[in-house]
Amino acid sequence: MIYIRTILLLLTLSGFYIIGVPLQYLARRRRWPLSRKIPPFFARTICWLLGLRVRFQGEELGPKPRMIVVNHVSWSDILVLASRETPCFVAKSEVANWPFLGAFARVQDTIFVRRDSRSDVPRVNAAMATKMVAGEDVLLFGEGTSSDGAGVLGFKPSHFAAARDILRLFPEVASVTIQPAAITYTHARNKPLDVNGRRALAWFGDADLAPHIWLLLKSAPVDCLVNFGAPLAFEAGSDRKAVAFETERRVRALAEAQIAKPEPQEKNMPPSLSISAK
């Protein structure tokens, strides 16, 4: 069955690349409503083929302009978060060159960041501000990199300055919503993941992409929860570092609460599942 799903995944990716990318490019340039429907359809389809079962819960989203700030565990986070709506992602520049997914990232006007260049921050923040003022949600991975899934890394405050730029350039905007959210991979093969299982499913460091996709396929179904916290208001007197720290604190609390949550166990069922990458 896993080989059939793999073949279907490759065929679907190829089909989206040949048909979906040009169609989405045209839809965005001509401002067709279809442009808002193609990305979630693509993301949900790929999640289904990968065996990712996604659930969203938590607080209502605050008013626009809005920046959604989330922790980062794996490349699959992008598909998980895009399955709900069509935010503008802030992603590392390497994503633009990924097979298949890179093409969709480019056609969606993803804001690519050169992580090794601090001088690139003003350009990125200006692009984020432009997107938010135009009514698009901007989705920022607050850690600036992916973690091992066992916890949340410290947030980088530099791109929170995009909210400050909006307030400076558009005096009619009273505040910018900073919406914290935590993404957690909770179960594989219908059993709760322990710390080793979460680390195996995380994609971080110098891990290769293809073996990780194969591991995800072998681990299916994999349950992923996205939990939205209460929004923060970034106002004229707000300090970006303080807001970044508070957002990090809230995201960490959301993630840790889910990881620590006891799971009901069936009789004779092992309490948790570790996944071997071999």
C-alpha positions as CSV (number, residue, x, y, z in Angstrom):
1,M,0.0,0.0,0.0
2,I,2.8,2.4,0.8
3,Y,4.3,2.0,-2.7
4,I,0.9,2.8,-4.3
5,R,0.6,5.9,-2.2
6,T,4.1,6.9,-3.2
7,I,3.3,6.5,-6.9
8,L,0.1,8.5,-6.4
9,L,2.0,11.2,-4.6
10,L,4.6,11.5,-7.4
11,L,1.9,11.6,-10.1
12,T,-0.2,14.2,-8.1
13,L,2.9,16.4,-7.6
14,S,3.7,16.2,-11.3
15,G,0.1,17.0,-12.2
16,F,0.0,20.0,-10.0
17,Y,3.4,21.1,-11.3
18,I,2.3,20.9,-15.0
19,I,-1.3,22.2,-14.6
20,G,-1.7,23.8,-11.1
21,V,1.3,26.1,-11.1
22,P,0.5,27.8,-14.4
23,L,-3.2,28.0,-13.5
24,Q,-2.4,29.5,-10.1
25,Y,0.0,32.0,-11.7
26,L,-2.7,33.1,-14.1
27,A,-5.4,33.2,-11.3
28,R,-3.3,35.4,-9.1
29,R,-2.3,37.8,-11.8
30,R,-5.9,38.2,-12.9
31,R,-7.2,38.2,-9.3
32,W,-9.6,35.4,-9.8
33,P,-11.3,34.0,-6.7
34,L,-9.9,30.6,-7.8
35,S,-6.5,31.8,-6.6
36,R,-7.7,31.5,-3.0
37,K,-8.9,27.9,-3.5
38,I,-6.1,26.2,-5.4
39,P,-3.4,26.3,-2.6
40,P,-5.6,24.8,0.2
41,F,-6.8,22.1,-2.3
42,F,-3.2,21.3,-3.2
43,A,-2.1,21.2,0.4
44,R,-5.0,19.1,1.6
45,T,-4.5,16.6,-1.3
46,I,-0.8,16.2,-0.5
47,C,-1.5,15.9,3.2
48,W,-4.0,13.1,2.4
49,L,-1.5,11.3,0.2
50,L,1.2,11.6,2.9
51,G,-1.2,10.3,5.6
52,L,-1.2,13.6,7.5
53,R,-4.4,14.1,9.5
54,V,-4.6,17.8,10.4
55,R,-6.8,19.4,13.1
56,F,-7.1,23.1,14.0
57,Q,-8.3,24.4,17.3
58,G,-8.0,27.2,19.8
59,E,-8.8,30.9,19.8
60,E,-10.4,33.0,17.1
61,L,-8.0,34.9,14.9
62,G,-7.6,38.6,15.7
63,P,-8.4,41.4,13.3
64,K,-6.3,42.3,10.3
65,P,-3.6,43.3,9.5
66,R,-2.4,40.0,11.0
67,M,0.8,38.1,11.4
68,I,0.5,34.5,12.4
69,V,3.6,33.3,14.3
70,V,4.2,29.6,14.7
71,N,6.9,27.2,15.8
72,H,8.6,25.1,13.1
73,V,9.1,21.3,13.2
74,S,9.3,20.1,9.6
75,W,9.0,20.9,5.9
76,S,5.5,19.4,6.2
77,D,4.4,22.4,8.4
78,I,3.9,24.4,5.3
79,L,1.4,21.9,3.8
80,V,-0.3,21.6,7.2
81,L,-0.8,25.4,7.6
82,A,-1.7,26.0,4.0
83,S,-4.4,23.4,4.1
84,R,-6.6,25.8,6.1
85,E,-6.2,29.0,4.1
86,T,-3.7,30.8,1.8
87,P,-1.3,32.9,4.0
88,C,1.8,34.4,2.6
89,F,4.7,32.4,4.0
90,V,8.1,33.8,5.1
91,A,10.5,31.0,4.2
92,K,14.2,30.5,3.7
93,S,15.5,31.1,0.2
94,E,16.4,27.4,-0.3
95,V,12.7,26.5,-0.4
96,A,12.5,28.2,-3.8
97,N,14.6,25.5,-5.3
98,W,12.8,22.5,-3.8
99,P,11.3,20.1,-6.3
100,F,7.6,20.7,-7.0
101,L,6.9,22.5,-3.7
102,G,9.4,25.3,-4.6
103,A,7.4,26.1,-7.8
104,F,4.2,26.5,-5.7
105,A,6.1,28.7,-3.2
106,R,7.3,31.0,-5.9
107,V,3.9,31.3,-7.7
108,Q,2.3,32.2,-4.3
109,D,4.7,35.1,-3.9
110,T,6.3,33.6,-0.8
111,I,8.7,36.0,0.8
112,F,12.1,34.3,0.7
113,V,14.7,35.2,3.3
114,R,18.5,34.9,3.0
115,R,19.2,33.6,6.5
116,D,22.9,34.4,6.3
117,S,22.3,38.1,5.5
118,R,21.2,40.6,8.1
119,S,21.1,43.2,5.5
120,D,18.1,41.4,3.9
121,V,15.9,42.0,6.9
122,P,14.6,45.4,5.9
123,R,13.6,44.1,2.5
124,V,11.8,41.2,4.0
125,N,10.0,43.3,6.6
126,A,8.9,45.8,3.9
127,A,7.4,42.9,1.9
128,M,5.7,41.5,4.9
129,A,4.2,44.9,5.7
130,T,2.9,45.3,2.2
131,K,1.2,41.9,2.2
132,M,-0.5,42.6,5.6
133,V,-1.7,46.0,4.6
134,A,-3.2,44.5,1.4
135,G,-5.2,42.1,3.6
136,E,-3.1,39.0,3.4
137,D,-2.1,37.0,6.5
138,V,1.6,36.7,6.8
139,L,2.8,33.4,8.4
140,L,6.2,33.6,10.2
141,F,8.1,30.7,11.7
142,G,9.3,32.6,14.8
143,E,12.3,30.4,15.5
144,G,13.8,31.1,12.1
145,T,14.6,27.4,11.7
146,S,13.1,24.0,12.4
147,S,13.5,22.3,15.8
148,D,13.8,18.7,16.8
149,G,10.1,18.5,17.8
150,A,10.9,18.1,21.5
151,G,10.4,21.8,22.3
152,V,10.3,25.4,21.0
153,L,13.5,27.3,20.2
154,G,13.9,31.0,20.9
155,F,12.1,33.4,18.6
156,K,14.0,35.9,16.4
157,P,12.6,39.4,16.9
158,S,13.9,41.0,13.7
159,H,10.9,40.3,11.5
160,F,8.4,41.5,14.2
161,A,9.6,45.0,13.1
162,A,7.3,44.5,10.0
163,A,4.3,45.3,12.4
164,R,6.1,48.5,13.5
165,D,6.7,49.5,9.9
166,I,3.0,49.2,9.2
167,L,2.1,51.5,12.1
168,R,4.8,54.0,11.0
169,L,3.8,54.1,7.4
170,F,0.0,53.9,7.8
171,P,-1.1,56.1,10.8
172,E,-4.7,55.1,10.3
173,V,-3.8,51.5,11.4
174,A,-4.2,51.4,15.2
175,S,-2.6,48.0,15.8
176,V,-1.4,44.9,14.1
177,T,-2.5,41.5,15.3
178,I,0.2,39.0,16.3
179,Q,-1.5,35.6,16.4
180,P,0.5,32.8,18.2
181,A,0.0,29.2,17.1
182,A,1.7,25.9,18.0
183,I,2.1,23.0,15.6
184,T,2.5,19.6,17.2
185,Y,2.8,16.1,15.7
186,T,0.9,14.0,18.3
187,H,0.3,10.5,16.9
188,A,1.6,8.0,14.4
189,R,-0.2,4.8,13.4
190,N,-2.9,5.9,15.9
191,K,-0.6,5.8,18.9
192,P,0.8,8.8,20.8
193,L,4.3,9.8,20.0
194,D,7.0,9.9,22.6
195,V,10.0,12.2,22.5
196,N,11.9,9.9,20.2
197,G,9.0,9.6,17.9
198,R,8.5,13.3,17.6
199,R,12.2,13.8,16.9
200,A,12.1,11.2,14.2
201,L,9.3,12.9,12.5
202,A,10.9,16.3,12.8
203,W,13.0,17.6,9.9
204,F,15.9,19.7,11.1
205,G,19.6,20.3,10.8
206,D,21.2,18.7,7.7
207,A,18.6,16.0,7.3
208,D,17.9,15.0,3.7
209,L,14.3,15.6,2.4
210,A,13.6,12.4,0.4
211,P,14.3,9.9,3.3
212,H,12.2,12.1,5.6
213,I,9.2,11.9,3.1
214,W,9.6,8.1,3.0
215,L,9.6,8.0,6.8
216,L,6.5,10.1,6.9
217,L,4.8,7.8,4.4
218,K,5.8,4.7,6.5
219,S,4.5,6.3,9.7
220,A,1.0,7.1,8.4
221,P,-1.4,8.0,9.6
222,V,0.3,10.9,11.4
223,D,-1.9,13.3,13.4
224,C,-0.9,17.0,13.5
225,L,-2.6,19.6,15.7
226,V,-2.4,23.4,15.1
227,N,-3.5,25.2,18.2
228,F,-4.1,29.0,18.0
229,G,-3.5,31.1,21.1
230,A,-5.0,34.4,22.1
231,P,-3.9,37.3,19.8
232,L,-1.6,40.1,20.9
233,A,-2.0,43.7,19.7
234,F,1.2,45.3,18.4
235,E,0.6,49.0,18.9
236,A,2.6,52.2,18.4
237,G,4.3,51.9,21.8
238,S,5.1,48.2,21.6
239,D,8.6,46.9,21.8
240,R,9.3,44.3,19.1
241,K,11.6,42.3,21.3
242,A,9.1,42.2,24.2
243,V,6.3,41.2,21.7
244,A,8.6,38.5,20.2
245,F,9.4,37.2,23.7
246,E,5.7,37.1,24.8
247,T,4.7,35.4,21.5
248,E,7.4,32.8,22.1
249,R,6.2,32.2,25.6
250,R,2.6,31.6,24.4
251,V,3.6,29.3,21.6
252,R,5.8,27.3,23.9
253,A,3.0,27.0,26.4
254,L,0.6,25.8,23.7
255,A,3.1,23.2,22.4
256,E,4.2,21.9,25.8
257,A,0.6,21.6,27.0
258,Q,-0.2,19.4,24.1
259,I,3.0,17.3,24.4
260,A,2.4,16.8,28.1
261,K,-1.3,16.0,27.7
262,P,-2.0,12.4,28.9
263,E,-3.6,10.2,26.2
264,P,-6.3,7.6,27.0
265,Q,-4.9,4.1,26.5
266,E,-6.7,1.0,25.3
267,K,-6.1,-2.2,27.3
268,N,-2.8,-3.9,26.4
269,M,-1.8,-1.0,24.1
270,P,1.8,0.4,24.5
271,P,1.7,3.9,26.0
272,S,3.7,5.6,23.2
273,L,5.3,5.0,19.9
274,S,8.9,5.5,18.9
275,I,9.7,5.6,15.2
276,S,12.9,4.4,13.8
277,A,14.4,6.4,10.9
278,K,16.0,3.2,9.6
